[in-house]
Amino acid sequence: MAGSLLQLFPKESRTFWERLCGREESLQEIRLRANRPIFVLSDQGEQMLGPDGRYTKEESRAVVAGEKEIGDILQHVCHYSLYAFEDELRQGFVTVAGGHRVGIAGQVVLEGEKIRTIKHISCLNIRVAHQIKGVAAPVLPQLYLEGKILNTLIISPPGCGKTTLLRDLVRQVSDGNSYGRGLSVGIVDERSEIAGCFQGMPQNDVGKRTDVLDGCPKEQGMMILLRAMSPSVIAVDEIGSKKDIEAIHMASRCGCNILATIHGEGIEDVSGREGMGKLMEEGLFERILILTKKQGKFTIQVQEGGKKLG
């Protein structure tokens, strides 16, 4: 995956982007908005990009993204055939080689109440993919009982690494680890964020016993996996709808274990939502991981039935 970021840009502009892409491991987002400064979010926070590819805090020195440049980058990542990527574009993003995602914004074209496409694209958000292997290792001992992986819910506000944690948890459950043998895992990757598939192939290491349904709605995907792939574990990111919850119930009744994430500030926040309250009361999730970020430090708290374990 290293070095894949530079390939997102057309060859004629790579000289400008080369210095920035050389810091790929520290990058999180590159935001281009037509006729406005280019912003970069990295480990050093948010900064603008100067003409020499270095960061700058002075707007007068910042490089302004042109409409043509934005169009050229989008054409390049879509292999110069926007039509071929129409299904992804209507969802607002394109996943590319290396697992990176290019989010788009512009004029939405409706067909009835459904989005047909997005045109006159004026904003790009390049989200840089990072896989951190081993991040789930500290919590693994508490997620197994007598060699069996437990139903686990990860609760996290945005930006605290829930998808990164889920991805590594899937990998270790799939490959097997010190606490349990390797299991068949099915991922329903609705937004292509867990496996980061490009043309159907996972760009992230999600384990050797893992099957991925990419770009599929969670409630439909869980049912497809149950019928077609017979997984021991199903993993889904950002649950919350009534249909998601019904599908999780069905999968659990069929003997599947569940690994899932949800946006939230804690158990009380999540339990107050329609459908989730009942799910929490029933105790379907045997382990709950609560992610937080305070003063730049990430923390993971593991709970069982509301009781703090560590």
C-alpha positions in Angstrom: 0.0 0.0 0.0 2.9 2.3 0.7 3.4 4.7 -2.2 0.0 4.1 -3.6 -1.2 7.6 -2.8 0.9 9.3 -5.5 -0.8 7.1 -8.1 -4.1 8.9 -7.4 -2.8 12.0 -9.2 -2.3 12.4 -13.0 1.3 12.0 -14.2 1.6 15.6 -15.3 0.9 16.9 -11.7 2.9 14.3 -9.7 6.0 16.5 -9.3 3.9 18.9 -7.2 2.3 16.1 -5.1 5.5 14.0 -4.6 6.7 15.8 -1.5 3.4 15.5 0.3 2.8 11.8 -0.7 6.3 11.1 0.6 4.7 11.7 4.0 1.9 9.2 3.3 2.1 7.5 6.7 1.3 10.7 8.6 -1.5 11.9 6.3 -5.2 11.5 7.0 -7.0 13.7 4.5 -6.3 15.9 1.5 -9.1 18.3 0.7 -9.5 20.2 -2.6 -12.3 22.7 -3.0 -12.5 24.6 -6.3 -11.0 28.1 -6.1 -10.0 27.7 -2.4 -6.8 26.6 -0.6 -5.8 23.0 -0.4 -6.0 21.7 3.1 -4.2 18.7 4.5 -5.1 16.9 7.7 -2.1 15.0 9.2 -0.6 14.0 12.5 0.4 17.6 12.9 -3.2 18.8 12.6 -4.8 20.8 9.7 -2.6 22.9 7.5 -2.7 24.4 4.0 -0.4 23.3 1.3 2.2 25.7 -0.2 3.6 25.8 -3.7 6.7 23.8 -2.8 4.6 20.9 -1.4 5.3 22.0 2.2 2.8 22.9 4.8 2.0 26.6 5.4 -0.2 28.5 7.8 -0.2 31.6 5.6 -3.2 31.7 3.3 -1.4 34.1 1.0 1.1 31.3 0.3 -1.4 28.5 0.0 -2.0 26.7 -3.3 -5.6 27.2 -4.6 -7.3 24.2 -6.2 -8.5 24.8 -9.7 -11.7 23.4 -11.2 -9.7 21.7 -14.0 -7.3 20.1 -11.5 -10.2 18.6 -9.5 -11.8 17.3 -12.7 -8.5 15.9 -13.9 -7.9 14.0 -10.6 -11.4 12.6 -10.6 -11.1 11.5 -14.2 -7.8 9.8 -13.4 -9.0 7.9 -10.4 -12.0 6.7 -12.5 -9.7 5.6 -15.3 -11.1 8.3 -17.5 -14.6 6.7 -17.5 -16.9 8.4 -15.0 -19.8 6.3 -16.4 -18.1 3.1 -15.3 -18.0 4.4 -11.7 -21.5 5.8 -11.8 -22.8 3.5 -9.0 -20.0 4.6 -6.7 -20.2 8.3 -7.6 -23.9 8.4 -6.7 -22.9 7.2 -3.2 -20.5 10.2 -2.9 -17.1 8.4 -3.0 -14.8 6.2 -5.1 -12.5 3.6 -3.5 -9.2 3.3 -5.3 -6.1 1.0 -5.3 -4.5 1.0 -1.9 -7.8 1.3 -0.1 -7.8 5.1 -0.3 -11.2 6.8 -0.7 -12.0 9.9 -2.8 -15.1 11.6 -1.5 -16.9 14.0 -3.8 -19.4 16.9 -3.6 -21.1 18.9 -6.2 -24.6 19.1 -7.9 -26.8 16.2 -7.1 -29.1 14.9 -9.9 -32.3 13.3 -8.7 -34.4 10.6 -10.3 -37.6 10.8 -8.3 -36.4 10.6 -4.7 -33.2 8.7 -5.5 -29.8 10.1 -6.4 -29.0 9.4 -10.0 -25.6 10.9 -10.0 -23.5 13.8 -8.9 -22.2 16.3 -11.5 -20.3 19.6 -11.6 -18.0 18.1 -8.9 -16.2 21.0 -7.1 -14.9 19.3 -3.9 -12.7 16.2 -3.3 -11.7 14.7 0.0 -9.0 12.1 -0.4 -9.1 10.0 2.7 -5.7 8.2 3.1 -6.0 4.5 4.1 -3.9 3.2 7.0 -3.9 -0.3 8.4 -2.5 -0.6 11.9 -1.9 -4.3 12.5 -2.0 -5.4 16.2 -4.2 -2.6 17.4 -6.7 -5.1 18.7 -4.2 -7.2 20.6 -4.6 -5.5 24.0 -8.3 -6.2 24.1 -8.3 -9.7 22.5 -8.0 -11.6 25.9 -11.3 -10.0 27.1 -13.2 -10.8 23.9 -12.8 -14.6 24.1 -14.3 -17.1 26.5 -13.1 -20.7 26.4 -11.8 -20.2 22.9 -15.0 -18.7 21.6 -15.2 -15.1 20.2 -17.9 -13.1 22.0 -20.5 -10.8 20.3 -18.7 -7.4 20.5 -20.0 -3.9 19.9 -17.5 -1.0 19.5 -18.9 2.4 20.5 -17.0 5.4 19.4 -17.4 9.1 18.4 -16.0 10.0 14.9 -12.2 10.0 14.6 -11.3 7.6 17.4 -10.3 4.6 15.2 -13.4 2.3 15.5 -13.0 1.1 11.9 -9.2 0.5 12.3 -9.9 -1.5 15.5 -12.7 -3.5 13.8 -10.5 -4.3 10.8 -7.7 -5.6 13.0 -10.1 -7.6 15.1 -11.5 -9.2 12.0 -8.0 -10.1 10.8 -7.0 -11.7 14.0 -10.3 -13.6 14.4 -10.0 -14.8 10.8 -6.3 -15.9 11.0 -6.6 -17.3 14.5 -4.7 -16.1 17.6 -3.6 -17.2 21.0 -7.1 -17.2 22.4 -9.0 -19.0 19.6 -8.7 -20.9 16.3 -9.2 -19.1 13.0 -12.8 -18.7 11.9 -14.7 -17.9 8.7 -15.6 -14.2 8.8 -18.1 -12.4 6.5 -17.7 -8.6 6.2 -20.6 -6.5 4.9 -18.5 -3.4 3.8 -21.3 -1.0 2.8 -18.9 2.0 2.5 -15.8 0.1 1.5 -14.0 1.2 4.7 -13.2 -2.1 6.4 -11.5 -4.1 3.6 -11.0 -1.1 1.3 -11.9 -3.2 -1.8 -10.8 -2.0 -5.3 -12.5 -3.9 -8.1 -13.8 -6.5 -5.6 -10.3 -7.2 -4.1 -9.6 -6.2 -0.5 -6.7 -3.7 -0.3 -6.4 -4.2 3.5 -5.4 -7.5 5.1 -8.7 -8.7 6.7 -7.6 -12.3 7.2 -7.2 -15.5 5.2 -10.7 -16.9 6.1 -12.6 -13.7 5.4 -15.2 -13.1 2.7 -16.2 -9.5 1.7 -19.4 -8.1 0.3 -18.4 -4.7 -0.9 -20.8 -1.8 -1.3 -23.8 -3.7 -0.1 -26.4 -2.4 2.3 -25.8 -4.1 5.7 -29.2 -5.6 6.2 -29.2 -7.2 2.8 -25.5 -8.2 3.0 -25.9 -10.1 6.3 -28.7 -12.2 4.8 -26.7 -12.9 1.7 -23.7 -14.0 3.7 -25.8 -16.3 5.9 -27.3 -18.0 2.8 -24.2 -18.2 0.7 -21.0 -18.2 2.8 -22.0 -19.8 6.1 -19.7 -17.5 8.2 -19.0 -18.2 11.9 -18.7 -14.4 12.4 -20.3 -11.4 10.7 -18.6 -8.0 10.9 -20.4 -4.7 10.1 -19.5 -1.0 10.5 -21.7 1.8 11.8 -25.0 0.0 12.5 -28.0 1.9 13.7 -31.1 1.5 11.5 -34.0 -0.7 12.4 -33.2 -3.0 9.5 -29.6 -3.3 10.6 -30.8 -4.4 14.1 -33.3 -6.9 12.7 -30.5 -8.5 10.5 -28.2 -8.7 13.5 -31.0 -10.5 15.4 -31.4 -13.0 12.5 -27.7 -13.6 12.2 -27.4 -14.2 15.9 -30.3 -16.7 15.9 -28.6 -18.5 13.0 -25.5 -19.1 15.3 -23.3 -16.3 14.0 -21.2 -14.2 16.3 -21.3 -10.4 15.6 -18.6 -7.8 15.5 -20.1 -4.4 15.0 -19.4 -0.7 15.4 -21.7 2.3 16.1 -21.2 6.0 16.4 -21.8 7.2 20.0 -20.4 8.7 23.2 -21.2 5.7 25.4 -23.7 3.1 26.4 -26.3 5.5 27.6 -26.1 7.5 24.3 -26.5 4.3 22.2 -29.2 2.7 24.4 -31.4 5.8 24.0 -31.8 5.2 20.2 -34.8 3.4 18.7 -34.1 -0.3 18.4 -30.7 -0.2 20.1 -32.2 0.0 23.6 -33.9 -3.3 23.2 -30.8 -4.8 21.7 -28.7 -3.7 24.7 -31.3 -4.9 27.2 -31.4 -8.3 25.6 -27.6 -8.5 26.2 -26.9 -9.7 22.6 -23.5 -8.0 22.8 -21.4 -9.8 25.4 -18.6 -7.3 25.2 -18.8 -3.5 24.6 -15.7 -1.5 23.7 -16.0 2.2 24.3 -13.4 4.4 22.5 -12.5 7.9 23.5 -9.9 10.5 22.7 -8.9 12.9 25.5 -6.0 15.4 25.2 -4.7 13.6 22.1 -4.7 10.2 23.8 -6.9 7.3 22.6 -8.4 5.0 25.2 -10.4 1.7 25.0 -12.7 0.7 27.9 -14.1 -2.9 27.9 -17.4 -3.5 29.5 -19.6 -6.5 30.2 -23.3 -5.8 30.9 -22.4 -2.3 32.0 -19.7 -3.6 34.4 -16.2 -2.3 33.8 -13.7 -5.0 33.1 -10.6 -3.0 32.3 
